[in-house]
Amino acid sequence: MEQTEQTAAADAATWWPGREPEPGPEAGVWRFSAVSNEASVPRTRHAVRDRLLAQGMAGERYQELVDDLLLIVSELVSNAVTHAAVLSPEVVCELAIAPDRVRISVVDGHPYRPKAQENDPARPGGRGLLLVKSITLQAGGECDVERTDAGGKVIWASLPLPGPAAGAGPADPDDDPDY
């Protein structure tokens, strides 16, 4: 009798209770629009946090990812309302959850393409994009700035979802050294 990998995995979960793979977050794309002002920074961060939690990213397994994403959202929206508000009365944040990644992006109507500044302790600010880039790369993700069709820009960061929780144990008894 021939089994597909999906059927074999389902059978293994039935035979070895407690060793089922943890479900990941539910995939989807959500957009949050806000007026370009300082009050939009915490509002957008809270909206993104609430959506991440509603999609299944609550708990210890996702805590670092959620913290990183919320810091990234805060920095990107803050930059947009600080530097682009004159030409962009609205800022749009997009959250996209895929089976293996989460992408956060912020779109504004200003054509200026920002660059991450060098870390200069003498400057009082200008480290937001440097921080976003550092967090993203440390998490194994990627980030970039792209032009929109309307002449503005989208700044995005994509981070990988964490693997199974530590201590979940192997799903297959052949992988268990104590069996």
C-alpha positions in Angstrom: 0.0 0.0 0.0 1.4 3.4 -1.0 0.9 6.5 1.2 1.5 10.1 0.4 3.6 12.1 2.8 0.5 14.0 4.1 -1.3 10.8 4.9 1.8 9.3 6.6 2.2 12.5 8.7 -1.4 12.4 9.8 -1.1 8.7 10.7 2.0 9.5 12.8 0.2 12.2 14.7 -2.6 9.7 15.4 -0.3 7.0 16.6 1.9 9.3 18.7 -0.4 11.7 20.6 1.2 14.8 22.0 3.7 14.9 19.1 1.6 16.7 16.6 3.2 19.7 15.0 2.1 23.0 16.4 -0.2 24.9 14.1 1.3 28.1 12.6 -0.5 31.4 12.4 -3.3 31.9 9.9 -2.1 33.5 6.7 -3.6 36.6 5.2 -3.0 40.3 4.3 -4.3 43.3 6.2 -4.0 47.0 5.6 -4.2 49.7 8.2 -4.6 53.3 7.0 -3.8 56.3 9.2 -3.5 60.0 9.0 0.1 61.2 8.9 0.5 62.4 12.5 2.3 61.2 15.7 -0.9 59.6 17.2 -0.9 57.2 14.3 2.3 55.5 15.5 0.8 53.8 18.6 -2.5 53.3 16.9 -0.9 51.4 14.0 1.3 49.4 16.4 -1.7 48.3 18.5 -3.7 47.4 15.4 -0.8 45.3 14.1 -0.3 43.7 17.5 -4.0 42.8 17.8 -4.0 41.3 14.4 -0.8 39.2 15.0 -2.4 37.8 18.2 -5.7 37.2 16.5 -3.9 35.2 13.8 -2.3 32.9 16.3 0.9 34.5 17.2 0.3 34.6 21.0 2.5 32.7 23.3 6.2 32.3 24.0 7.0 30.8 20.6 6.2 34.0 18.8 7.1 36.6 21.5 10.4 37.7 20.0 9.0 37.9 16.5 6.0 39.9 17.6 8.3 42.3 19.6 10.5 42.7 16.6 7.6 43.4 14.3 6.1 46.0 16.6 9.4 47.8 16.9 9.7 47.8 13.1 6.2 49.1 12.7 6.8 51.9 15.2 10.0 53.0 13.5 8.6 52.8 9.9 5.4 54.6 10.7 7.2 57.2 12.9 9.6 57.9 9.9 6.7 58.2 7.5 4.7 60.7 9.7 7.9 62.7 10.5 9.5 62.9 7.1 6.7 62.3 4.6 3.6 64.0 6.1 3.9 67.1 3.9 3.5 65.1 0.7 1.6 62.2 2.2 -1.4 63.0 4.3 -2.0 59.3 4.8 0.2 56.4 5.7 -0.7 52.8 5.0 0.8 49.8 6.9 0.4 46.4 5.4 0.8 43.1 7.3 1.2 39.9 5.3 1.4 36.6 7.0 2.6 33.6 4.9 3.2 30.0 6.0 6.9 30.7 6.6 7.2 34.6 6.9 5.7 37.8 8.1 6.1 40.9 6.1 5.4 44.4 7.4 5.4 47.4 5.0 4.7 51.0 5.3 3.6 53.1 2.2 3.7 56.8 1.9 3.4 59.3 -0.9 6.8 61.0 -0.5 9.3 60.1 -3.3 12.4 60.5 -1.1 14.2 57.2 -0.6 15.6 57.1 2.9 18.9 55.3 3.7 20.0 53.9 7.0 22.3 56.3 8.7 25.6 55.3 10.3 25.5 55.0 14.0 26.7 58.4 15.1 26.4 59.0 18.9 26.7 62.8 18.3 23.4 62.8 16.4 20.3 62.9 18.4 18.2 60.8 15.9 18.4 59.2 12.6 18.9 55.6 13.7 15.4 54.2 13.0 16.2 52.5 9.7 19.5 51.3 11.0 17.6 49.7 13.8 15.0 48.2 11.4 17.8 46.8 9.2 19.7 45.4 12.2 16.7 43.7 13.8 15.6 42.3 10.4 19.0 40.8 9.5 19.5 39.4 13.0 16.2 37.6 12.7 17.3 36.1 9.3 15.0 38.3 7.3 15.4 41.0 4.7 14.2 44.6 4.2 14.2 47.1 1.4 12.7 50.4 0.0 10.8 50.4 -3.3 9.0 52.9 -5.4 5.3 52.7 -5.7 3.4 53.2 -9.0 2.0 56.5 -7.7 5.5 57.9 -7.1 5.8 57.3 -3.4 7.6 54.6 -1.6 7.1 51.4 0.4 9.5 50.4 3.1 9.2 46.7 4.1 10.8 44.1 6.3 10.1 40.4 6.0 11.0 38.1 8.9 10.8 34.3 9.1 8.4 32.5 11.4 10.0 30.6 14.2 10.4 26.9 14.0 8.5 24.5 16.3 8.7 25.2 20.0 11.6 23.8 21.9 10.8 20.6 23.7 8.0 19.6 21.3 9.9 16.4 20.6 10.2 14.5 17.3 7.1 13.7 15.4 8.4 10.4 14.3 9.4 7.7 16.8 12.3 6.7 14.5 13.8 10.2 15.3 13.5 9.7 19.1 16.8 8.5 20.5 15.1 7.1 23.7 12.7 4.9 21.8 
